[in-house]
Amino acid sequence: MTRSKYSTDTRRAAVPQAEARRISEAILTAKGCPADIAAEVATHLVDSDLSGVESHGVWRILPYAGYYDSGYLAAGVRPQLQQNARGAWSVTGHGGIGIPAMSIAIRDVVARAQETGIAAIAVTEAGHTGRLGAFAEYAAGQGCLAIIIGGGGREAWRLVAPYGGRKALMSTNPYAIGIPGGRRGPVIVDFATSAAAAGWVYGARIAGAKLPEGVLIDRDGNPSTDPEAYFEGGAILTAGGAKGYALSVAAEMIAEAMLGPVTTECNWLMLALDCSLYQEPSRLQEIAEGILDEFRNCPPAPGFDRVEIPGERESDARAENAEKPILLPEATWAEIQALAEGLGVEV
């Protein structure tokens, strides 16, 4: 199950999971990534597709390869956990891909929250961090509330127009929140403060697809569904108008004004709180299930099949897709295969 923002007539190839993972890992290794980091990133991309989050899935191997070629990302580096003179913890990605840096950070901040009740950590000097929901899921699975905020990098990533403007000035400045939920697992909130993650726009261009209305404006500020409108000087809109814009501005303040200048893609702040400080886990689950079950049983509005709980769509998708191939746009898969062949990878 993939809930795509691409036009419904996009032709797709059924790619076995193991094949997608093998080729993605081999491409990263060929670009100079350490074997364990290549494996971690490839697994993360495949899991994103299985979770129905196509914008952060296997197609990302194409821009990642380009980032290594251009020198935007450093290949042979490892993230490093460190503490400054004031006692604050952070992970520096040393200019490498951000997924392993985020993995180190979320595990550290959760472990410290379980010891002290609440903890914070920053992530800096890291490239693309993948699907944020994966890190929120880990924290919630460990009994913690997690809040993850990313922002900054406007000089390199001018993607989104401020509310009321027509020029791209901001990044997509995403948020994620995870908290233990009811019987069906944690509640996970994972969203860009833009009307769509930039990955949908870039991916639609590669796939030759259109985007829904309300995502883009062209260079003159007029609505467009054509991803080329963005690349010709347009912009992505904020999510929810002024509300998404306000959240994006807050992310800018946290990520760049507080954490310092962005040197790669975004700076990140992670907060973790041990929920057992306030509620026993079994009682929290009981209360949560009562809340969530009432929402699930709300009569659906016209055009909807049911009311969903944030995070359950992804967990349901993973269960449904566990043994299924990944459905990639044919044009995208062909480009990945061509890239792999050019690097001497068997396809």
N, C-alpha and C positions, 0 to 999 in steps of 0.2 A: 504494500500500500504506500503510494507516494502521493501527497497532496501538493501538486505543483502549481506555481504561478504562471507557467508557460501556457501558451495556447494549446487547446486540446487536440489539435491536429498534428502535434509534434511527433514524428516517427521515432520509435524507440527500439533499442537493441537489448536483448536479455543477456546480461553478463553474469556468469557464475561468480559468487562472492569471492571464492578462493582466487579466481583469475584476476578480478579487479584488485584484490589485495596484493597479489604477487607482482603484477605489473606496476602498480603504484609504488610499492616498496623498491622494486628494481630501478625505477626511474630516479627515486630519491638517492639511492645508493650510488647510481651512476653520476649524480650531480655532486657527490662528495659527502653526503650525510653519513654519520656513524650508523652501523647496521641496526643497533637497538633503537635509535631515534627514527630511522626510516621505517622500521616495523611498527613503532608506536603511532607515527603519523598515518601510515597506511591503514592501520586498524581503526583509528579514529575516523577517517574519511568514510570507510565502508560502514561503520556503525552509524554515521550521520545519515547515509542513504537508507539504511535499514530502519532508522527511526523516522523516516519520512521527511527529513530536513535536507532536501536536495540542494539547497543553496550552499551547504557546507559539506557536500559529499565528494565523491571521487573526481568529479570534473575539476576540482580545485588543484589537482596535480599539474594541470596546464599552467596556470599562473605561477604556482610554486616553482616550477622548472624555469620559467622566465625570470623570476626574482633571483634565483641562483646565478643564472647566466649574466644578468645585468650587474650583479654585485650588491643588489638591494638586500638580499639575505646572505648571511655567512653560513657555509655548509659545515665546516669541520669544527663546530663549537658546541659546548654543552652549557646548559643553564646552571647558575650557581646561587645557592642560598646564602644570604649574608645578613648581618645585623649592624646597624650604624651606631655611632657614639651615643645617640640618645636612646638606644634600646629598640628602635623600630626594625622589624624584619622585612626583607624584600628578596625577590628573586630577580637577578639580571639574566636576560637571555643572550647577552653578548652578541646581539644582532642576528641570532638564528631564528628558526621557525618557533612560533610561540606555544605550540601544543605541549611539548614536554616541560616548558617553564610553568605553564598553568597547572600541569599535573603535580609538579613538585610543590607549588604554592598551596594548592587546595589541600593536599595531604598534610603539609606542615601546619597550616592555620587550623585545620580541624583537630589535629593531635593536640595543639596547644590549647584550643578551646575546651577540649575534653579534660584537660588538666587544670585550667584556670577559670573556666566558665565562658570567657569571651576572648577573642584574639583578632588581630588584623595583620594583613601582609600586603605589600605592593608588588607588582610585576612591571619591570621596565626593560627597555632595550630588547624587545621581543617582536617578532613578525606575527603573521596571522595566527590567531589562537584557536581556530576551529569552532566547533559548536559549544557555546557557553553552557548550555543545558547539561552537558555531560559532567561538568565539574560541579554544578549545583546538585545533580543527582547523587554524586559521590557523597557530598556533605550531608544531604538529607538522609541518605542511607546509613550514615554514621550517627544519626540522632541530632544533627545540628541544623539550625537555621543558617543559611548562607546568603549573603548579598554580594554580588559581583558587579562592579561598575567600571566601564572602560571609556576612554575619551582622549581627545587631543589629536595631534598629528595633522592639524589642518593644512600645514604647508604642503604635505605630500598627498593628502587624501581629501581634496575638496570635492565632496560628493553631494551634499545636502544643502538646500537653500534654507536660510532662516525663515521662520514663519512671516509671511508678508513680503518676502523678497523673491527675486527670480534668479539669483546667482548662487552657484554652489560654493559655500564657504566652510561647511562643517563636515566632519566625518559622521558615520552612522551611530556612534556613541551608544553602544548597547548596554543593557542591564540583564542580569539573571538573578533570580531568587529561588532558593530551594528550601523546603521545610517538610518534615515527616507528615504524611497525610493519613488516609484511611486504609481500608482493606486492600485497595488497588495500588498502594504505593504512594510516594511523595507527590506533593504539589510542586510543580516546576514552572516558573515564569521565565521566559527567555525571549527577549525581543530587542530589535534595533529601535532607536528613537526616530528612525526614518520610516516612511510608508512601506518600504521593503528593504531587506538587507542588500548591500551592494552586489553580493553574489548572485542574486536573482537577475540583476541587470546584465552583469558580465556573462553569466551562464546563458541567458536568453539570446545574447548576441551570438555566442558560439553555436547554439542550437538552432539559430534562425527562427526564433519564436517571438511572439508578441507578449506584452505584459498587460496586467489588468489596468483599467482606468483608475486614476487617483494615485498612481505611483510616481509618474514623471511629468515634468514640464520641459518644453523645448527652450531654446536660448531666448525666446521672446516672452517666456512665461506662460505659453499656451499648453493645455493638457496634451499628452501624447502617450500612446501605447507602444511606440517603436523604440527599442533600446538604443538605436542609432541617434535618436534625439538627444540622449544624454551625452554621447561621445562627440556630438557636434556643438557642445556648449550649453546643454541643458542641465537639469539638476533633478535629484530625487527630492520628493516632498517629505515633510515631517509627518510622523504618525499622529493622528488625532489633532492636527493643526497646532494650536498654541500649546496644548498640553505636552505633546511630543517635543516641541521646541524647548519648553521650559526644562524638561528632563535632560535634554541634550546640553543645554547651557550649564546645568548643575554638574553634568559629567565633565564638561570642559574645565570647570573650576576645580573639581576634585583631581582630575587626572593630570592637568598641566600646571595650574596655578599652585596646587598643593604639592604634588609629587615631582614637579619639575619638568623641564623641556622634554618633549618626546623625541627620541632619536631614531626610532624605527617606525612602528605602526601606531600603537596606542600605549598609554600607560593604564594600569589596572589597579584597583583597590578591591581586596577581598576581606569581608568581615564574616566571622563565624561565631555562633553562640550555641552553647550546649542547652538544648531545649529542656533537659531534665532539671535544670535550675528552677523552672517554673511549673513543670508538669511531668508526672511519671509517664514514661513512654506508652504504657498500655492505656492509660487514661487519655493521653493526648490523641491516640489513634481512635479511641471510642468517640470522643467529642468531634474529632475531625470527620469521622465517617458519618455522623449525624448531620453535620453541616453539608458535606459534599453530596450525600445521598438525596437530600432535599433539592439541591441544585440539579442533580442528574434527572430527577423526576419532574422537573418543571416542564409543562407542556411546551413543545417546540413552536416557535413562530413560523409563519409561512416562509418556505424556502430552506428550512432547516430540518434535519432528520431527528436531532436530539440536542440536548444541552451537554457540552463537554466540560471536563475539568482540566485546567492547564497541567500538562505533563502526561496525562493519560493517553492522549492521542499518540505520543511518541512511544510510550511503553506498549500500547496495543499494537502499533506498527511493528516494533521489534519482535513481538510474539508472532504476529501474522507472517512476517517476512523471514523468520529464522532460517528456513530451508529454501527460500526462493532466490532466484537471481535478482540482480539489481537492474532496474529498467533505466538505462541511460539514453538520452537522445542520440540517435544514430550518428549525427554529425559530430557530436562530442566524443563518442567512443572511437570513431574513425580517427579523429585528431590525436587522441591519447595513444592509439595503436601506432600511428605514424611517428609520434614522438619517441615511443619505446623502440621501434625498429631503428630509428636514426641513432639511438644510443647503444645498439647491439643487443637489445633485450628481445628474447624470443616471444613472439605473440601468436 
